[in-house]
Amino acid sequence: MSDKHQHWIDLRSDTVTQPSEAMRAAMAAADVGDDVYGDDPSVNRLQDFAADLFGFEAGMFAPSGTQTNLIALMTHCGRGDEYLVGQEAHTYKYEGGGAAVLGSIQPQPIANQADGSIALADIEAYIKPDDMHFARTRLLALENTIGGRVLGQDYVAAATALAHGKGMATHLDGARICNAAVQQGLGLRAAVAGFDTVSVCLSKGMGAPVGSVLLGPKAFIEQGKRWRKMLGGGMRQAGVIAAAAQYALEHNVQRLAEDHDNAAELARGLAQIAALKVGTPQTNIFWMDVPAAACEPLRQALARERIRASVGPRTRLVTHLDVSRADVARTVEVFKAFFSTWSGA
């Protein structure tokens, strides 16, 4: 292996991004205070900036998207309430059951369609009648992007209007909403139209090392801060990490298009390998089917070439700001070399 391939190419997730030198400089220069008292100027600046950017009254900075989602669910819903959510949604499947365990909120999972949406007819069918036998249906929670798929604006408008028409609130897990906005050529306010609250993760493709913001009405955010404290998310001199998140919002939104282009190029290259069945990415995430017998030797071959990937029969690959076009070409080269000698046994 030559020296030019010494760095690791990490395709497991866009959570693995490293802060740039400019982002590190912003962190080092951050003015800080005690955020629990509300006097960290960098946190306050970030919250106000993000709220204005997405078109909400107020914002709240928290350590993770899992926490901002849970705070939103616990603020929208009380004990004995339920929220409607997709079977594949992060808030239902990948966040430890927090809404049920910590919020006493019943999730009502609904099958996602192939495009990631929840059919409008299914949403309506799962809304419970006002009857003591049923949990009270309070909230519709959607996710955009979901598994790298973008929910179209016409669908979002129809789904949120349906929910509001039935007296429900709407929440968006917008962990990758900036990817969705860039892919559709939308402004960020347009991308979240119809939602009462939105969680925006800044530690994925946006490149910050940690943190998410929850956005919504001022009274909602003030109530949410009580849940944040109870959930252990009250931070002190958090301006150091808020400055990184601020930098991400100011500099890293439109550059997400590069990640989308790199994912498309990677998918095109891998699709030339007959043994693989490769999906077509809409954003920076795509999936491919790998023969089960090839998974372990492929994983080892990639590791020898300093490429990290979550290889399995159903493999997800993710591009991000630390994956260059040269890295994409190198990855395709290594995959092709492996499958050129793999016997299929």
Secondary structure as the mmCIF struct_conf table of DSSP 4:
data_model
#
loop_
_struct_conf.conf_type_id
_struct_conf.id
_struct_conf.beg_label_comp_id
_struct_conf.beg_label_asym_id
_struct_conf.beg_label_seq_id
_struct_conf.end_label_comp_id
_struct_conf.end_label_asym_id
_struct_conf.end_label_seq_id
HELX_RH_3T_P HELX_RH_3T_P1 ASP A 3 HIS A 5
BEND BEND1 HIS A 7 HIS A 7
STRN STRN1 ILE A 9 ASP A 10
BEND BEND2 ARG A 12 ARG A 12
HELX_RH_3T_P HELX_RH_3T_P2 ASP A 14 VAL A 16
HELX_LH_PP_P HELX_LH_PP_P1 THR A 17 SER A 20
HELX_RH_AL_P HELX_RH_AL_P1 GLU A 21 ALA A 28
TURN_TY1_P TURN_TY1_P1 ALA A 29 ALA A 29
HELX_RH_3T_P HELX_RH_3T_P3 ASP A 35 TYR A 37
TURN_TY1_P TURN_TY1_P2 GLY A 38 GLY A 38
HELX_RH_AL_P HELX_RH_AL_P2 PRO A 41 PHE A 54
TURN_TY1_P TURN_TY1_P3 GLY A 55 GLY A 55
BEND BEND3 GLU A 57 GLU A 57
STRN STRN2 ALA A 58 ALA A 62
BEND BEND4 PRO A 63 PRO A 63
HELX_RH_AL_P HELX_RH_AL_P3 GLY A 65 HIS A 76
TURN_TY1_P TURN_TY1_P4 ARG A 79 GLY A 80
STRN STRN3 ASP A 81 GLY A 86
TURN_TY1_P TURN_TY1_P5 GLN A 87 GLU A 88
HELX_RH_AL_P HELX_RH_AL_P4 HIS A 90 LYS A 93
BEND BEND5 TYR A 94 GLU A 95
TURN_TY1_P TURN_TY1_P6 GLY A 96 GLY A 97
HELX_RH_AL_P HELX_RH_AL_P5 GLY A 98 GLY A 103
STRN STRN4 GLN A 106 ILE A 110
HELX_LH_PP_P HELX_LH_PP_P2 ALA A 111 GLN A 113
TURN_TY1_P TURN_TY1_P7 ALA A 114 ASP A 115
BEND BEND6 GLY A 116 GLY A 116
HELX_RH_AL_P HELX_RH_AL_P6 LEU A 120 TYR A 126
BEND BEND7 ILE A 127 ILE A 127
HELX_LH_PP_P HELX_LH_PP_P3 LYS A 128 PRO A 129
BEND BEND8 ASP A 130 ASP A 130
TURN_TY1_P TURN_TY1_P8 MET A 132 HIS A 133
BEND BEND9 PHE A 134 PHE A 134
STRN STRN5 ARG A 136 GLU A 143
BEND BEND10 ASN A 144 THR A 145
STRN STRN6 ILE A 146 ILE A 146
TURN_TY1_P TURN_TY1_P9 GLY A 147 GLY A 148
STRN STRN7 ARG A 149 ARG A 149
HELX_LH_PP_P HELX_LH_PP_P4 VAL A 150 GLY A 152
HELX_RH_AL_P HELX_RH_AL_P7 GLN A 153 GLY A 165
TURN_TY1_P TURN_TY1_P10 LYS A 166 GLY A 167
STRN STRN8 ALA A 169 GLY A 174
TURN_TY1_P TURN_TY1_P11 ALA A 175 ARG A 176
HELX_RH_AL_P HELX_RH_AL_P8 ILE A 177 GLN A 184
TURN_TY1_P TURN_TY1_P12 GLY A 185 GLY A 185
HELX_RH_AL_P HELX_RH_AL_P9 LEU A 188 ALA A 191
TURN_TY1_P TURN_TY1_P13 VAL A 192 GLY A 194
BEND BEND11 ASP A 196 ASP A 196
STRN STRN9 THR A 197 CYS A 201
BEND BEND12 LEU A 202 LYS A 204
TURN_TY1_P TURN_TY1_P14 GLY A 205 MET A 206
BEND BEND13 PRO A 209 VAL A 210
STRN STRN10 SER A 212 GLY A 216
HELX_RH_AL_P HELX_RH_AL_P10 LYS A 218 MET A 230
TURN_TY1_P TURN_TY1_P15 LEU A 231 GLY A 232
BEND BEND14 ARG A 236 GLN A 237
TURN_TY1_P TURN_TY1_P16 ALA A 238 ALA A 238
HELX_RH_AL_P HELX_RH_AL_P11 GLY A 239 HIS A 251
BEND BEND15 ASN A 252 VAL A 253
TURN_TY1_P TURN_TY1_P17 GLN A 254 ARG A 255
HELX_RH_AL_P HELX_RH_AL_P12 LEU A 256 LEU A 270
TURN_TY1_P TURN_TY1_P18 ALA A 271 GLN A 272
BEND BEND16 ILE A 273 ILE A 273
TURN_TY1_P TURN_TY1_P19 ALA A 274 ALA A 275
STRN STRN11 LYS A 277 VAL A 278
HELX_LH_PP_P HELX_LH_PP_P5 GLY A 279 PRO A 281
BEND BEND17 GLN A 282 ASN A 284
STRN STRN12 ILE A 285 ASP A 289
HELX_RH_3T_P HELX_RH_3T_P4 ALA A 292 ALA A 294
HELX_RH_AL_P HELX_RH_AL_P13 CYS A 295 ARG A 304
TURN_TY1_P TURN_TY1_P20 GLU A 305 ARG A 306
STRN STRN13 ILE A 307 ARG A 308
STRN STRN14 SER A 310 SER A 310
BEND BEND18 GLY A 312 PRO A 313
STRN STRN15 ARG A 314 VAL A 318
TURN_TY1_P TURN_TY1_P21 LEU A 321 ASP A 322
HELX_RH_AL_P HELX_RH_AL_P14 ARG A 325 THR A 341
#
